[in-house]
Amino acid sequence: MKPMQSRFAIIIPSYTATVPGREARPVLFDPAWWSGIAFPGAPAPAVVNSPFGRVEGRLAILNCSASRLLRLPTRSLLKRTVRAGRKAARWGARIIGLGQPLSRALGASLLSVARSLAPTVTSGAGCAAAAAIEGVAKAASLMGINPAEASTVIVGAAEPLGYLCAHILARDGVNYLTLIGCDRARLDHLARRVLYDYGVACKISVNIHRAVARADLIIAAGEGGSAPEIHLTEIRPGALVCNLSADDEFTQRMLNERPDVMIFDQAILRLPGDASLNYDFGLPGADIYAPMAEAILLALEGRFDRCFLGPVLRLEKVLDMRALASKHGFILSGFAALNRRFGFEEVRAIGKAAALAQKDPHCRSFP
């Protein structure tokens, strides 16, 4: 048996299995029980084995729904997060990861959390970005779209996340990139860098409506409403949309109004071997959301660097997380849009139904 390298913990809000597309309800704890924060009632920590390491970890759960996190006062949320992190530290966690809803709610306060805790803190953003971009290629192939030949639009390309997506997609062989954003100078700079580094000539469009209407792949990477708005009716049937922005309302409207379009906002990874975090996320037993994998991967590597806390993701760090996931056997197993999970067969069915509908406008049998 491989020696135990280190312990990890992941702080998440309350997750329970729900009807697809509906918000999860919080777990009903006694408010006085363990100050509203506790590890789940599993008899033993979760153990994750990979060919290169073995770690154990636990979940620290805030008794709060993901939507309520955004309504909590910053000071209250910071206090509760730090308290959960200190419980994890007393258990022996050397690295603490934060789920995506919590990282988004904390925003700039992430650095305050890191300064208040002895263990390393990571937001999960690096692994989330790496898995999402890999997910674009996988979902496209399932839908019959060749990424190398597809018309790909990055909305919010002037933002740090859009900059990152443009570089990785060009590096992976996407040849027809259209950049859309509010800062023309930054778009010009990005286009020159992508051409110099990867030989891909990016198009800069000032007409988002025309670009989106022609796109096979759309990546929404703007934050805080800084990117131009995408109109749902302009997206072509059978397109793939990856929403990496903070606009959950856009994802919900897409799910409700455009069943002929595949949309996801984060990727789902499968833990190596028969590992499980001993908690019901509404996913198959070995599956977790990509941001949660970051702390596990860094623990397996014995690395405790605070590299994913600021607003800017560094390209080399995201590529490093992709390499670590491959090394330790974390594989892409599905996609998530809010609380709805899409398996590979569902993605394939959307692509087939959209292709059929384009041939016969009277046929609209979408999953």
C-alpha positions in Angstrom: 0.0 0.0 0.0 1.3 3.4 -0.9 2.1 5.7 2.1 -0.4 8.5 2.9 1.1 11.7 1.5 -1.2 14.3 3.0 -4.7 15.3 3.9 -7.1 17.6 2.1 -10.4 19.2 2.8 -13.0 20.8 0.6 -15.4 23.5 1.8 -18.7 23.4 0.0 -22.3 24.7 0.6 -25.0 22.2 1.1 -25.5 19.9 -1.9 -28.2 17.3 -2.3 -29.5 15.4 -5.2 -32.3 17.3 -6.9 -34.5 17.4 -9.9 -32.3 18.4 -12.9 -32.3 22.1 -13.5 -33.7 23.0 -10.0 -31.7 24.5 -7.2 -30.5 22.2 -4.4 -32.1 22.5 -1.0 -29.9 23.0 2.0 -29.4 20.1 4.3 -31.6 20.6 7.4 -29.2 20.6 10.4 -30.0 21.7 13.9 -28.7 25.3 13.8 -27.0 24.8 17.1 -25.2 21.6 16.0 -21.5 22.2 15.6 -22.1 25.9 15.0 -23.8 25.1 11.7 -20.6 23.7 10.1 -19.6 20.0 10.2 -18.0 17.2 8.3 -20.6 14.9 6.8 -21.5 11.9 8.9 -19.3 9.5 7.1 -17.6 6.9 9.4 -14.2 7.5 7.8 -12.4 10.0 5.6 -12.5 9.5 1.9 -9.3 7.9 0.5 -8.1 8.7 -3.1 -5.6 6.4 -4.7 -3.8 7.1 -7.9 -0.8 5.4 -9.5 1.4 8.1 -8.0 0.0 8.8 -4.6 -2.5 8.2 -1.9 -4.3 10.9 0.1 -7.4 11.2 2.4 -9.8 14.0 2.8 -13.1 15.2 4.1 -15.8 17.7 3.2 -16.6 20.7 5.4 -20.1 21.7 4.7 -21.6 25.1 5.2 -25.3 24.8 6.1 -26.3 27.2 3.3 -27.6 26.8 -0.2 -25.5 28.0 -3.2 -27.9 30.8 -4.0 -28.1 32.0 -0.3 -24.3 32.3 -0.3 -24.6 35.3 -2.7 -27.0 37.0 -0.3 -24.9 36.6 2.9 -23.0 39.7 4.1 -19.4 39.4 3.1 -18.2 39.5 6.7 -20.6 36.7 7.8 -19.6 34.5 4.9 -15.9 35.1 5.5 -16.3 34.3 9.2 -18.1 31.0 8.5 -15.6 30.0 5.8 -12.7 30.6 8.1 -14.3 28.7 10.9 -14.9 25.7 8.6 -11.3 25.9 7.4 -10.0 25.9 11.0 -12.0 22.7 11.7 -10.4 21.2 8.7 -7.0 22.3 9.9 -7.5 20.7 13.3 -8.4 17.4 11.5 -5.0 17.6 9.7 -5.8 19.0 6.3 -2.7 20.6 4.7 -4.7 22.0 1.7 -8.2 23.3 1.6 -10.2 23.6 -1.6 -13.3 25.7 -2.1 -16.3 24.7 -4.2 -17.2 27.0 -7.2 -20.2 28.6 -5.6 -18.3 29.5 -2.5 -15.3 30.9 -4.4 -17.6 33.0 -6.5 -19.5 34.3 -3.4 -16.2 35.2 -1.6 -14.7 37.0 -4.6 -11.9 39.3 -3.4 -12.2 37.9 0.1 -10.5 34.7 -1.0 -7.2 36.2 -0.1 -8.5 37.1 3.4 -9.5 33.4 3.9 -6.0 32.3 2.8 -4.3 34.7 5.2 -6.5 33.5 8.1 -5.7 29.8 7.7 -2.6 27.8 8.2 -3.2 25.2 5.5 -2.9 26.2 1.8 -6.2 27.4 0.2 -7.0 27.0 -3.4 -10.2 28.2 -5.2 -10.4 25.4 -7.8 -10.4 27.8 -10.7 -7.4 26.4 -12.4 -8.7 22.8 -12.6 -12.2 24.2 -13.5 -10.8 26.1 -16.5 -8.6 23.2 -17.7 -11.5 20.7 -17.5 -14.0 23.1 -19.1 -11.8 23.7 -22.1 -11.1 20.0 -22.4 -14.9 19.5 -22.1 -15.5 21.8 -25.1 -13.5 19.5 -27.3 -15.1 16.4 -25.9 -18.7 17.7 -26.1 -18.0 19.0 -29.7 -16.9 15.6 -30.8 -19.9 13.9 -29.3 -22.2 16.3 -31.2 -20.4 15.7 -34.5 -18.5 19.0 -34.5 -14.8 19.0 -35.5 -13.2 21.7 -33.3 -10.4 22.2 -35.8 -12.8 23.2 -38.4 -15.6 24.7 -36.3 -16.4 28.4 -36.1 -15.5 29.3 -32.5 -16.5 32.5 -30.8 -15.1 33.7 -27.4 -17.4 36.4 -25.9 -15.4 38.4 -23.4 -12.0 37.5 -24.9 -10.6 40.7 -23.5 -11.1 39.4 -20.0 -8.4 37.2 -18.2 -10.5 34.0 -18.6 -11.2 34.8 -22.3 -7.5 35.4 -22.9 -6.7 32.0 -21.4 -9.3 30.2 -23.4 -8.1 31.7 -26.7 -4.5 30.6 -26.0 -5.4 27.0 -25.0 -7.9 26.5 -27.8 -5.4 27.7 -30.4 -2.8 25.5 -28.8 -5.1 22.6 -29.1 -5.7 23.1 -32.8 -8.8 25.3 -33.1 -8.2 27.2 -36.3 -11.2 29.6 -36.6 -11.4 31.8 -33.6 -13.4 35.0 -33.4 -12.7 37.3 -30.5 -15.4 39.6 -29.1 -15.0 42.0 -26.2 -15.3 45.6 -25.1 -11.5 46.5 -25.2 -10.3 46.6 -28.8 -6.7 47.3 -27.9 -6.6 44.2 -25.7 -8.2 42.1 -28.4 -5.7 43.3 -30.9 -2.9 42.3 -28.5 -4.4 38.9 -27.9 -4.8 38.2 -31.6 -1.1 39.1 -32.2 0.0 36.9 -29.4 -2.1 33.9 -30.6 -0.8 34.3 -34.1 2.8 34.5 -33.0 2.6 31.6 -30.5 0.4 29.2 -32.4 0.1 30.4 -36.0 -3.7 30.9 -35.7 -5.1 34.1 -37.2 -8.0 35.2 -34.9 -10.8 37.4 -36.3 -11.9 40.4 -34.2 -15.6 41.0 -34.7 -17.5 44.1 -33.7 -20.9 42.5 -34.5 -21.6 39.9 -31.8 -25.0 39.1 -33.2 -23.6 38.0 -36.6 -20.7 36.1 -35.1 -22.8 34.2 -32.6 -25.4 33.3 -35.3 -22.6 31.6 -37.4 -20.8 29.9 -34.5 -20.6 26.2 -33.8 -18.8 26.7 -30.5 -19.5 29.6 -28.2 -17.5 30.3 -25.0 -18.9 33.0 -22.7 -15.9 34.2 -20.6 -16.9 37.7 -19.5 -17.2 38.5 -15.8 -19.6 40.9 -14.1 -21.5 41.9 -17.2 -18.4 43.3 -18.9 -18.9 41.2 -22.1 -21.5 41.9 -24.8 -24.8 40.2 -24.2 -25.6 37.0 -26.1 -29.2 36.7 -27.4 -30.6 33.2 -27.1 -32.6 33.4 -30.3 -29.4 34.1 -32.4 -27.7 30.9 -31.4 -27.9 28.3 -34.2 -29.5 24.8 -33.4 -26.9 22.2 -32.6 -24.4 24.7 -31.3 -22.3 24.1 -28.2 -22.1 26.8 -25.5 -19.7 26.8 -22.6 -20.7 29.5 -20.0 -17.7 30.3 -17.9 -19.1 33.7 -16.8 -20.9 34.3 -13.6 -24.2 34.6 -15.4 -26.3 31.7 -14.0 -29.5 33.3 -15.4 -28.2 32.9 -18.9 -27.6 29.2 -18.3 -31.0 28.7 -16.8 -32.7 30.5 -19.7 -30.8 28.3 -22.2 -31.9 25.2 -20.4 -35.5 26.3 -20.4 -35.8 27.8 -23.9 -33.2 26.2 -26.1 -33.2 22.4 -25.8 -31.6 22.3 -29.3 -28.4 23.8 -27.9 -25.9 22.1 -25.6 -24.8 24.3 -22.7 -22.6 23.6 -19.7 -20.9 25.7 -17.1 -18.5 23.2 -15.6 -17.1 19.8 -16.3 -17.4 16.7 -14.2 -14.4 14.5 -13.4 -14.2 10.9 -12.3 -11.9 10.1 -9.4 -9.3 7.4 -10.1 -10.1 3.8 -9.1 -13.0 3.2 -6.8 -12.5 6.4 -4.8 -15.5 8.4 -3.5 -15.9 11.5 -1.3 -18.7 9.8 0.6 -21.2 12.4 -0.1 -24.2 12.7 -2.4 -23.7 15.5 -5.0 -26.4 14.1 -7.2 -23.6 12.6 -9.4 -22.5 9.0 -9.8 -20.4 7.7 -6.9 -16.9 8.5 -8.2 -17.8 11.7 -10.0 -17.0 15.2 -8.6 -17.3 18.7 -10.0 -14.0 19.8 -11.5 -13.2 22.7 -9.1 -13.2 20.1 -6.2 -10.5 18.1 -7.9 -7.8 20.8 -7.6 -7.2 20.3 -3.9 -7.0 16.6 -4.4 -4.5 16.8 -7.2 -2.3 19.2 -5.4 -2.4 17.0 -2.3 -1.5 13.9 -4.4 1.5 15.9 -5.7 2.5 17.1 -2.3 2.3 20.7 -3.5 0.9 23.4 -1.4 1.4 26.6 -3.4 -1.4 29.2 -3.4 -1.6 29.6 -7.1 -5.4 29.9 -7.8 -6.7 32.7 -5.6 -6.4 35.9 -7.6 -8.6 37.1 -10.4 -6.1 36.2 -13.1 -5.3 32.6 -14.1 -1.8 32.0 -15.5 -1.7 29.9 -18.6 1.1 27.7 -17.5 -0.6 26.9 -14.2 -3.8 25.8 -15.9 -1.9 23.6 -18.3 -0.1 22.2 -15.3 -3.5 21.3 -13.8 -4.5 19.6 -17.0 -1.3 17.5 -16.9 -1.8 16.6 -13.3 -5.3 15.4 -13.9 -4.1 13.1 -16.7 -1.2 11.9 -14.7 -3.3 10.8 -11.7 -6.1 9.3 -13.7 -8.9 11.9 -13.3 -11.0 11.6 -16.5 -13.8 13.7 -17.9 -17.1 11.9 -17.3 -19.8 14.5 -17.9 -21.0 18.1 -17.9 -23.1 20.2 -15.6 -25.3 23.2 -16.2 -26.3 24.6 -12.9 -27.7 21.5 -11.1 -28.4 19.5 -14.3 -25.9 16.8 -15.3 -25.3 15.8 -18.9 -23.8 12.4 -19.6 -22.1 11.6 -22.9 -25.2 9.9 -24.4 -27.3 13.0 -23.6 -24.9 15.3 -25.4 -24.7 13.0 -28.4 -28.6 12.9 -28.5 -28.8 16.7 -28.5 -26.4 16.8 -31.5 -28.3 14.1 -33.4 -31.7 15.8 -32.7 -30.4 19.2 -33.8 -29.0 17.7 -37.0 -32.3 16.0 -37.7 -34.2 19.2 -37.0 -32.1 21.1 -39.5 -33.0 18.6 -42.2 -36.7 18.5 -41.2 -37.9 21.7 -39.5 -41.1 19.9 -38.4 -39.1 17.4 -36.3 -38.3 18.9 -32.9 -37.7 15.9 -30.7 -35.0 17.0 -28.3 -34.0 15.3 -25.1 
